[in-house]
Every structure is written in structure tokens, then in C-alpha cells.
Amino acid sequence: MLRTLIAVVIILIFISLISSLVFLLKDQGKKDSKRTVYGLGVRISLAVILIILVAYGLYTGELGNSVPW
């Protein structure tokens, strides 16, 4: 459950990144457009949620570190 939630948040971060790029290219000459800034805010919020989910998963033991070396 937690891994799928993390995957969904990562996909949402990529979608936000792509939409911000599109807004940046479309609103190049407009001075009052803030869609790119709002996209950045959404992406930062999603990144904070992702960090919290990973920290929760490591704390509860659902996510583990099992490297072979």
C-alpha cells in the first residue's frame, strides 16, 4: 500500500513538472501570469509529502534497506 502511494506521488511530481514547463513556454511574454509559480508550489508540496511517506515507511519498517554489499 505504501509503495503504491509513493509511486503515485512520484508520478504526480512528474506531471506537475511537465505542466509547469508547458506553462513556462506558453506564458513567456505575459507579466501577470503566475501559473509556473503555482506549479512549483505544487511540486514542492508533493516532494514534502514524498519525504514524509518515505520517512514513515522507514520508521515503521515497511520500507527497508536490503542492499547486497
C-alpha positions in Angstrom: 0.0 0.0 0.0 2.7 2.4 1.0 4.8 1.7 -2.1 1.9 2.3 -4.4 1.2 5.6 -2.7 4.9 6.6 -3.1 4.7 5.6 -6.8 1.6 7.7 -7.3 3.2 10.8 -5.6 6.3 10.4 -7.9 4.1 10.2 -10.9 2.2 13.3 -9.8 5.5 15.2 -9.3 6.5 14.4 -12.9 3.1 15.5 -14.2 3.5 18.8 -12.2 7.0 19.2 -13.7 5.7 18.8 -17.2 2.7 21.1 -16.7 5.0 23.8 -15.3 7.2 23.5 -18.3 4.2 23.9 -20.6 3.0 26.9 -18.6 6.5 28.4 -18.8 6.7 28.1 -22.6 3.1 29.3 -23.1 3.3 32.3 -20.8 6.7 33.6 -21.9 5.6 37.1 -22.7 2.9 37.6 -20.1 4.0 39.5 -17.0 1.0 38.8 -14.8 0.8 35.0 -15.2 1.7 33.0 -12.1 0.9 29.5 -13.4 4.6 28.5 -13.4 5.0 29.6 -9.8 1.9 27.7 -8.7 3.2 24.6 -10.4 6.4 25.0 -8.5 4.4 25.2 -5.3 2.5 22.1 -6.1 5.7 20.2 -6.9 7.4 21.3 -3.6 4.3 20.2 -1.7 4.3 16.8 -3.4 8.0 16.5 -2.6 7.4 17.2 1.1 4.6 14.6 1.1 7.0 12.1 -0.6 9.7 12.7 2.0 7.2 12.2 4.8 5.9 9.0 3.3 9.4 7.6 2.9 10.4 8.6 6.5 7.2 6.9 7.8 7.9 3.8 5.8 11.4 3.6 7.1 10.3 4.3 10.7 7.6 1.6 10.6 9.7 -0.9 8.8 7.5 -1.2 5.7 10.4 0.1 3.6 13.8 -1.4 4.4 17.4 -1.2 3.3 18.5 -4.5 1.9 21.5 -3.8 -0.2 23.7 -6.8 -1.1 27.0 -5.3 0.0 
